[in-house]
Amino acid sequence: MTNEPEAKRQKVEMKIGTHSGTFHADEALAVFMLKLLPQYKDATVIRSRTPDILEACDIIVDVQGQYDGVKHFDHHQRGFTETFSPFFKTKLSSAGLIYKHFGKDILSNQLNIPADHAHIPLLYDKIYAEMVEAIDGNDNGESAYPDDIKPAYSTKSITLPGMVGALNPAWNEEFSDAILDTKFTKASELMGGVFVDLVKYYGKSWLPAREIVKEAIAKASEYDSDGRIVVFDQFVAWKDHLFTIEKELGISGQTYYVLYSDGKGWRIQAVPVSPDSFASRKALPEAWRGVRDQALSDLTGIDGGVFVHASGFIGGNQTREGALLMAKKALTL
């Protein structure tokens, strides 16, 4: 009778199994993600290559050559071709497998919103695309670039997989299972810390910005009948969202200029042709470029001129009204 509480306690203890020996970024992240879930929060991590020991665990990642989406989450077996969704081509590693099956619950817990909240699917895909897919591709030896493109310099030591790899003992350092287990915990915390910070950024900063951008695009016709000018009354990271929302609304390419305050005055920025491009959909007029202050005001006929960049991608005015007048006039030139 006195042993019953102890027996019950032992029965509910959870165990996460993964392989022993040297470790990689994918299982380090996979284990950390599992421990973000209530059911695995206090789980013991068992690192082994003995099948019976691993099979005694409640969930097994990156070892045993099986994937069933319930207990086994390995990707090394012959014929494995699982991807995150039909929209992604990168084969999953153990990190991607765990995220695919538990990611929505992880996001729900980290952001304190219901797992069926309307924002979860958007964040679920975004976090995969921004971090987890790169871990999958790296572990599976899938380059982010075509084979005929050679990097100009090495980034191995500054990537997360590179940092995790460097935590393994060097060939001439002391090497034991206990040392490897300790270093694996450090690697898992490194990967997990980056992951959690990313989730919080996208959930608490990136997502609210999206709502602001969406509202501003909806009001664009107030400033231009064709909706080519978007005005933000507070600065927000808009570029990534603008392209996505335009596509969702079927108005890709509509916005030419974005206006926002820089804290002192107002900026008018020409929208690039793509998020990573230096070319603008409609740069500010060539005659304005490189002109500043009163000379700019005299040239445009608009008070409060500050500058227009030599490339025409951005300009400034002292007031919101002045920046808006510059944008409207630029549309006609």
Helices and strands as residue ranges (DSSP letters): H 4-12, E 15-18, H 25-35, G 38-40, E 44-47, H 51-55, E 59-61, E 72-73, H 94-111, H 120-127, I 128-132, H 133-139, G 156-158, H 160-167, H 177-201, I 202-206, H 207-218, G 220-222, E 229-231, H 239-249, E 257-261, E 266-270, G 286-288, H 293-300, E 305-308, E 314-317, H 320-332
